[in-house]
């Protein structure tokens, strides 16, 4: 019995010795994670301490340059009746804010990936779509927004949006027509001296070769930078022009070919005997009604 008791005591001590390092390991990992979180929290707190969200970057020292890229997710439907088109995309804006520069403690903090709440505490460009009929941001399950902050003050802001925009169409050559649908991007409140929009030098448009649009082929997408002048000032603008060619195959199969066959069928009445009036009349009426 004594040997049995000693064996149980030794086994219990060994079990505790094996469990103890595991608990210590998890505790050390939690401390490291907490320490890293505190470092990022301190950086963000220091940046927001003297930050005035009401003022744009480089206020009084030239315009802020906002580089824009677009990831196309879906194009269509395109409506000839309403003269509009729908576009689903991720629009990315990149600019520099010297007030958000910081010294990273290590290479691990070279890029800070933040959530959408951070955009409420910093200045962001006030872009909008001038010719849009309806536009909204996606927020399922949370707002679809990506924010990245770099030590030199560079900011990347990406948001998923859906835009329904005007598309005036010339249907004179329908169904062999070529349409140009334009999406405009503009700053609402900042004039050209305060903010300038530019297509990014690296990648301006992505995913343009993976679309299957009903009744249309996407031939090309043209990008342009320009400015428009209003009574309130001169504003920077960007445009995307979608060049669309109608797919005539559908109309050949559903319209041209059946109509041609009916017309050819009506010619059969010329080979029917004159005396067969009921047959000629029935054939003619059938083709007209068809």
C-alpha positions in Angstrom: 0.0 0.0 0.0 2.8 2.4 0.8 4.4 1.8 -2.6 1.0 2.5 -4.2 0.6 5.8 -2.4 4.1 6.9 -3.3 3.4 6.1 -7.0 0.3 8.2 -7.0 2.0 11.2 -5.4 4.9 11.0 -7.9 2.4 10.8 -10.8 0.5 13.9 -9.5 3.7 15.9 -9.2 4.8 14.9 -12.8 1.4 15.9 -14.1 1.6 19.3 -12.5 5.1 19.7 -13.8 3.8 19.1 -17.4 0.8 21.4 -17.1 2.7 24.3 -15.5 4.9 25.1 -18.6 1.8 25.1 -20.9 0.0 27.6 -18.7 3.2 29.7 -18.6 3.4 29.5 -22.4 -0.1 30.9 -22.9 0.4 33.5 -20.3 3.6 34.7 -22.1 1.8 34.8 -25.4 -1.0 36.9 -24.0 1.5 39.3 -22.5 3.3 39.7 -25.8 0.0 40.4 -27.6 -1.1 42.9 -25.0 2.3 44.6 -25.2 2.0 44.9 -29.0 -1.6 46.2 -28.7 -0.4 48.8 -26.2 2.3 50.0 -28.6 -0.2 50.6 -31.4 -2.6 52.2 -29.0 0.1 54.6 -27.8 1.0 55.5 -31.4 -2.6 56.2 -32.3 -3.2 58.2 -29.2 -0.2 60.4 -29.8 -1.3 61.0 -33.4 -4.8 62.1 -32.4 -3.6 64.3 -29.6 -3.0 67.4 -31.7 -4.9 66.4 -34.8 -7.6 68.7 -36.2 -10.0 66.6 -38.4 -11.5 69.8 -39.7 -8.4 70.8 -41.7 -7.1 69.0 -44.7 -3.5 67.9 -45.0 -0.9 70.5 -46.1 -3.3 73.3 -45.3 -1.8 76.5 -46.7 1.0 74.6 -48.5 -0.5 73.5 -51.8 -3.2 71.0 -52.7 -3.4 67.5 -51.3 -2.9 64.8 -54.0 -5.3 61.9 -53.9 -4.4 58.9 -56.1 -7.4 56.7 -57.0 -7.6 53.1 -58.2 -10.7 51.1 -59.0 -11.3 47.3 -58.7 -14.3 46.5 -60.9 -16.5 43.7 -59.4 -19.5 43.9 -61.6 -20.9 45.9 -64.5 -24.6 45.9 -65.3 -27.4 45.7 -65.8 -27.4 48.4 -68.5 -30.9 49.7 -69.1 -31.9 51.3 -72.4 -35.3 52.2 -71.0 -34.0 54.2 -68.0 -30.7 55.2 -69.7 -28.5 54.2 -66.8 -26.0 51.5 -65.8 -25.0 49.9 -62.5 -21.4 49.5 -61.3 -20.1 47.5 -58.3 -16.5 48.3 -57.4 -13.9 48.8 -54.7 -12.6 52.4 -54.9 -9.2 53.0 -53.3 -7.9 56.4 -52.3 -4.3 57.1 -51.4 -2.9 60.3 -50.0 -0.3 61.6 -47.6 -1.0 63.4 -44.3 2.2 64.7 -42.6 0.3 65.0 -39.3 0.1 61.2 -39.2 3.8 60.4 -39.4 5.3 58.2 -36.7 8.5 56.4 -35.8 7.8 52.6 -35.9 9.4 50.7 -32.9 10.3 47.9 -35.3 9.7 46.6 -38.8 6.6 44.8 -37.5 4.9 48.2 -37.3 5.8 49.4 -40.8 2.1 49.2 -41.7 -0.9 49.6 -39.4 -4.1 47.9 -40.6 -7.0 49.7 -38.9 -10.8 49.4 -39.0 -13.4 51.8 -40.3 -13.7 53.7 -37.0 -10.3 55.3 -37.6 -11.8 57.2 -40.6 -14.0 59.2 -38.2 -10.9 60.6 -36.5 -8.9 61.7 -39.5 -9.5 63.8 -42.6 -10.7 61.9 -45.6 -11.4 63.1 -49.2 -15.0 64.1 -49.9 -15.4 62.5 -53.3 -18.8 61.8 -54.9 -20.2 60.7 -58.2 -21.8 63.7 -59.9 -24.0 61.9 -62.4 -25.1 59.1 -60.1 -28.8 58.3 -59.6 -28.2 56.2 -56.6 -25.0 55.2 -54.7 -24.3 53.4 -51.4 -21.5 51.8 -49.5 -21.7 48.1 -48.5 -21.9 47.4 -44.8 -22.7 43.7 -44.4 -21.6 42.3 -42.0 -19.6 45.4 -41.1 -18.8 48.4 -43.2 -16.6 47.1 -46.1 -13.7 49.5 -45.5 -10.0 49.0 -45.4 -7.6 51.5 -43.8 -3.8 51.3 -43.7 -1.5 53.8 -42.2 2.2 54.0 -43.0 5.0 55.6 -40.9 5.5 58.4 -43.5 1.9 59.4 -43.2 0.6 57.6 -46.4 -2.9 56.4 -46.0 -4.8 53.8 -48.0 -8.6 53.9 -47.8 -10.6 51.3 -49.7 -14.4 51.0 -49.8 -16.9 48.8 -51.6 -19.6 50.9 -53.3 -22.4 50.4 -55.8 -23.3 53.2 -58.1 -26.2 53.6 -60.6 -25.2 56.3 -63.0 -26.7 58.0 -66.0 -25.8 56.7 -69.5 -27.4 58.7 -72.3 -27.6 56.3 -75.3 -27.9 56.9 -79.1 -30.1 54.0 -80.4 -30.1 55.1 -84.0 -28.2 52.0 -85.1 -29.8 49.6 -82.7 -29.1 46.7 -82.4 -25.7 47.3 -84.1 -24.9 50.3 -81.8 -21.9 51.3 -79.8 -22.5 53.0 -76.4 -20.2 55.1 -74.1 -21.2 55.0 -70.4 -19.3 57.4 -68.2 -18.7 57.4 -64.5 -17.5 60.7 -63.0 -15.6 61.1 -59.7 -15.3 64.6 -58.2 -14.5 66.4 -54.9 -17.6 68.0 -53.6 -16.3 70.8 -51.4 -12.5 71.2 -52.2 -11.5 73.2 -55.2 -8.5 72.5 -57.4 -6.3 74.6 -55.2 -7.1 72.4 -52.2 -7.5 68.9 -53.6 -6.4 67.2 -56.9 -7.7 63.8 -57.9 -5.4 61.6 -60.0 -5.4 58.1 -61.4 -2.7 56.1 -59.7 0.5 55.5 -61.7 0.7 51.9 -60.6 -2.6 50.2 -61.2 -5.6 52.3 -62.2 -8.1 49.7 -63.2 -8.4 46.0 -62.4 -10.5 43.0 -63.3 -11.8 44.4 -66.6 -11.5 41.1 -68.5 -13.8 38.9 -66.4 -17.2 40.4 -67.2 -20.2 38.7 -68.9 -22.6 41.5 -69.6 -26.1 40.7 -71.0 -26.4 42.0 -74.6 -23.1 43.8 -74.5 -19.3 43.3 -74.9 -16.9 45.5 -73.0 -14.5 46.7 -75.6 -12.4 49.1 -73.6 -12.3 51.4 -70.5 -10.9 54.9 -71.0 -9.5 56.9 -68.1 -9.2 60.7 -68.0 -8.2 63.5 -65.6 -9.7 67.0 -66.1 -11.3 69.9 -64.2 -14.7 71.5 -64.3 -15.5 75.1 -63.4 -18.7 76.1 -61.6 -19.9 79.3 -59.9 -18.4 77.9 -56.6 -14.9 77.3 -58.1 -12.8 74.9 -60.2 -12.9 71.3 -59.2 -10.8 68.2 -60.0 -12.5 65.4 -61.8 -11.8 61.8 -62.9 -13.8 59.8 -65.5 -14.1 56.2 -66.5 -15.7 55.7 -69.9 -16.9 52.2 -70.6 -17.1 51.5 -74.4 -19.8 48.9 -75.0 -20.7 47.1 -78.2 -24.1 45.4 -78.3 -24.1 41.6 -78.8 -26.0 41.2 -82.1 -26.1 37.3 -81.9 -29.1 37.4 -79.6 -31.1 39.7 -82.1 -30.1 37.5 -85.1 -31.4 34.4 -83.4 -34.5 35.9 -81.8 -35.5 38.6 -84.3 -33.8 38.6 -87.7 -33.9 34.8 -88.4 -37.5 34.2 -87.4 -38.7 37.3 -89.3 -36.8 36.2 -92.4 -38.3 32.7 -92.2 -41.8 34.1 -92.0 -41.3 36.3 -95.0 -39.9 33.4 -97.0 -42.9 31.3 -95.9 -45.3 33.9 -97.3 -43.7 33.5 -100.7 -45.0 29.9 -100.9 -48.5 31.3 -101.6 -47.2 32.3 -105.1 -46.7 28.7 -106.0 -50.2 27.6 -104.9 -52.7 27.2 -107.6 -55.1 30.1 -108.3 -58.1 27.8 -107.9 -56.9 26.9 -104.3 -58.2 30.1 -102.8 -58.8 28.8 -99.3 -55.2 27.5 -99.1 -53.7 30.7 -100.4 -55.8 32.8 -98.0 -54.9 30.6 -95.0 -51.2 30.7 -95.8 -51.2 34.5 -96.3 -53.2 35.1 -93.1 -51.0 32.8 -91.1 -47.8 34.6 -92.1 -49.3 38.0 -91.5 -50.5 37.0 -88.0 -47.2 35.4 -87.2 
